Amino acid sequence: MSNATAPAPNRPDTDDPLVYAVTLAPHRSLSPTGFRVVMGAMALVSFGAGALFLTLGAWPVFGFFGLDVLLLYLAFRASYAGARAREHITITTTLIEVRHAPARGPTRTERLNPFWTRLFRRDDEDFGTQEVALVSGARHIAVGSFLGPEEKGRLAEELGAAIGVVRRGHRQE
């Protein structure tokens, strides 16, 4: 979770004091350098094994070794494309705004009144926090769905504290 809790007292576009702000992004543990190393090693091993089969006369197998490298490359590309997704959550004294920016497709923004919004959190005894959502009337807005259980738990605590601050009528310092 990329946590950018903003201590700034005001947002530039409004006079409402900013209570909480965070940008959430999916985690990718493999750096671009690591990706190149993994792909290079996989290509080297596949080429070596394919060359062995080629010398043994099983030439069609050589193409399948190239195919597995291509499929691995495409899987990594899809994973990195999904990493471009973002969720921006801001809470002011009069508004909760959740902006979902998926990796593909249009960005959508949800706006809620903090006084009518409650935090929904589903925890599992064995697996930790499984779901975090903001609920206002019939609206159920899931947040941080791509986060792990520990990160979802931290997010739920931070959101709950920020909503509490708004309801009590003063900012976090």
C-alpha positions as CSV (number, residue, x, y, z in Angstrom):
1,M,0.0,0.0,0.0
2,S,1.4,3.3,-1.0
3,N,0.2,5.4,1.9
4,A,0.3,9.1,1.3
5,T,-1.5,10.4,4.4
6,A,-1.5,14.1,3.8
7,P,-0.9,16.4,6.7
8,A,-1.8,19.5,4.7
9,P,-4.6,21.5,6.3
10,N,-6.4,22.3,3.0
11,R,-6.9,20.9,-0.4
12,P,-6.0,23.4,-3.1
13,D,-9.4,23.0,-4.9
14,T,-11.6,23.6,-1.8
15,D,-11.6,25.2,1.6
16,D,-12.5,21.9,3.4
17,P,-9.7,20.8,5.7
18,L,-8.1,17.5,4.5
19,V,-8.4,14.9,7.2
20,Y,-7.0,11.9,5.3
21,A,-5.6,11.0,1.9
22,V,-4.1,7.8,0.5
23,T,-3.2,6.4,-2.8
24,L,-3.4,2.6,-3.1
25,A,-1.5,0.6,-5.7
26,P,-1.0,-3.1,-6.3
27,H,2.3,-4.5,-5.1
28,R,4.7,-6.1,-7.5
29,S,7.7,-7.8,-5.9
30,L,9.7,-8.2,-9.1
31,S,11.6,-5.2,-10.3
32,P,12.3,-4.5,-14.0
33,T,15.8,-5.7,-13.5
34,G,14.6,-8.8,-11.8
35,F,12.2,-9.4,-14.7
36,R,15.0,-9.2,-17.2
37,V,17.1,-11.6,-15.1
38,V,14.2,-14.1,-14.8
39,M,13.4,-13.9,-18.5
40,G,17.1,-14.2,-19.6
41,A,17.6,-17.2,-17.4
42,M,14.4,-18.8,-18.6
43,A,15.4,-18.1,-22.3
44,L,18.8,-19.6,-21.7
45,V,17.6,-22.7,-20.0
46,S,14.8,-23.2,-22.6
47,F,17.3,-22.6,-25.5
48,G,19.8,-25.1,-24.0
49,A,17.2,-27.8,-23.4
50,G,15.7,-27.2,-26.9
51,A,19.1,-27.4,-28.5
52,L,19.6,-30.8,-26.7
53,F,16.4,-32.1,-28.1
54,L,17.3,-30.7,-31.5
55,T,20.6,-32.6,-31.5
56,L,18.7,-35.8,-30.5
57,G,16.4,-35.4,-33.5
58,A,13.3,-34.3,-31.7
59,W,13.2,-30.9,-33.5
60,P,9.5,-30.1,-32.8
61,V,10.2,-30.0,-29.1
62,F,12.6,-27.0,-29.8
63,G,9.6,-24.8,-30.7
64,F,7.7,-25.7,-27.6
65,F,10.6,-24.5,-25.4
66,G,10.4,-21.2,-27.2
67,L,6.6,-21.1,-26.7
68,D,6.9,-21.5,-22.9
69,V,9.3,-18.5,-22.8
70,L,6.8,-16.4,-24.8
71,L,3.9,-17.4,-22.6
72,L,5.9,-16.5,-19.5
73,Y,6.7,-13.1,-21.0
74,L,3.0,-12.5,-21.8
75,A,2.0,-13.4,-18.3
76,F,4.5,-11.0,-16.8
77,R,3.3,-8.2,-19.2
78,A,-0.3,-8.8,-18.1
79,S,0.8,-8.7,-14.4
80,Y,2.7,-5.4,-14.9
81,A,-0.3,-3.9,-16.8
82,G,-2.5,-4.7,-13.8
83,A,-0.1,-2.9,-11.6
84,R,-1.1,0.5,-13.1
85,A,-4.4,0.4,-11.2
86,R,-4.8,3.0,-8.5
87,E,-7.3,4.0,-5.8
88,H,-7.2,7.5,-4.4
89,I,-9.2,8.1,-1.2
90,T,-9.5,11.5,0.4
91,I,-11.5,12.5,3.4
92,T,-12.3,16.1,4.2
93,T,-14.7,17.4,6.9
94,T,-17.6,17.3,4.4
95,L,-16.7,14.6,1.8
96,I,-15.3,11.2,1.3
97,E,-14.1,10.7,-2.3
98,V,-13.0,7.4,-3.7
99,R,-11.5,7.5,-7.2
100,H,-10.9,4.1,-8.8
101,A,-8.5,4.3,-11.7
102,P,-8.3,0.7,-13.1
103,A,-5.4,-0.4,-15.3
104,R,-7.9,-0.5,-18.2
105,G,-11.1,1.4,-18.6
106,P,-12.5,4.7,-17.3
107,T,-11.8,6.2,-14.0
108,R,-14.9,6.4,-11.7
109,T,-15.3,8.6,-8.7
110,E,-17.6,7.9,-5.8
111,R,-18.5,10.7,-3.3
112,L,-20.0,10.1,0.1
113,N,-21.1,12.2,3.1
114,P,-18.8,11.2,6.0
115,F,-21.6,11.6,8.5
116,W,-23.7,9.0,6.7
117,T,-20.9,6.6,5.9
118,R,-19.8,3.7,8.0
119,L,-16.8,1.4,7.5
120,F,-17.5,-2.3,6.7
121,R,-14.7,-4.7,7.5
122,R,-14.8,-8.5,7.2
123,D,-12.1,-10.3,9.1
124,D,-11.3,-14.0,9.0
125,E,-9.7,-15.5,12.1
126,D,-7.2,-17.5,10.1
127,F,-6.6,-15.2,7.1
128,G,-6.9,-11.7,8.4
129,T,-8.9,-8.8,6.9
130,Q,-10.6,-10.1,3.7
131,E,-12.7,-7.0,2.8
132,V,-12.9,-3.3,3.5
133,A,-15.7,-1.1,2.2
134,L,-17.4,2.2,2.8
135,V,-21.1,1.9,3.2
136,S,-23.7,4.7,2.8
137,G,-27.3,3.6,2.5
138,A,-27.5,1.0,-0.2
139,R,-24.1,2.0,-1.6
140,H,-21.3,-0.5,-0.8
141,I,-17.9,0.7,-2.2
142,A,-15.1,-1.8,-1.8
143,V,-11.7,-0.3,-1.3
144,G,-8.2,-1.8,-1.5
145,S,-9.4,-5.1,-3.0
146,F,-5.9,-5.8,-4.5
147,L,-4.2,-5.4,-1.1
148,G,-3.1,-8.2,1.2
149,P,-4.8,-9.0,4.5
150,E,-2.4,-7.0,6.6
151,E,-2.6,-4.0,4.4
152,K,-6.4,-4.1,4.3
153,G,-6.4,-4.2,8.1
154,R,-4.2,-1.1,8.3
155,L,-6.4,0.6,5.7
156,A,-9.5,-0.2,7.7
157,E,-8.0,1.2,10.9
158,E,-6.9,4.4,9.2
159,L,-10.2,5.0,7.4
160,G,-12.1,4.3,10.7
161,A,-9.9,6.8,12.6
162,A,-10.4,9.4,9.9
163,I,-14.1,9.0,9.8
164,G,-14.1,9.3,13.6
165,V,-12.1,12.5,13.4
166,V,-14.7,14.0,11.0
167,R,-17.6,13.0,13.2
168,R,-16.0,14.4,16.3
169,G,-15.5,17.7,14.5
170,H,-11.7,18.2,14.5
171,R,-8.7,17.3,12.4
172,Q,-5.9,14.8,13.0
173,E,-2.7,16.4,13.8
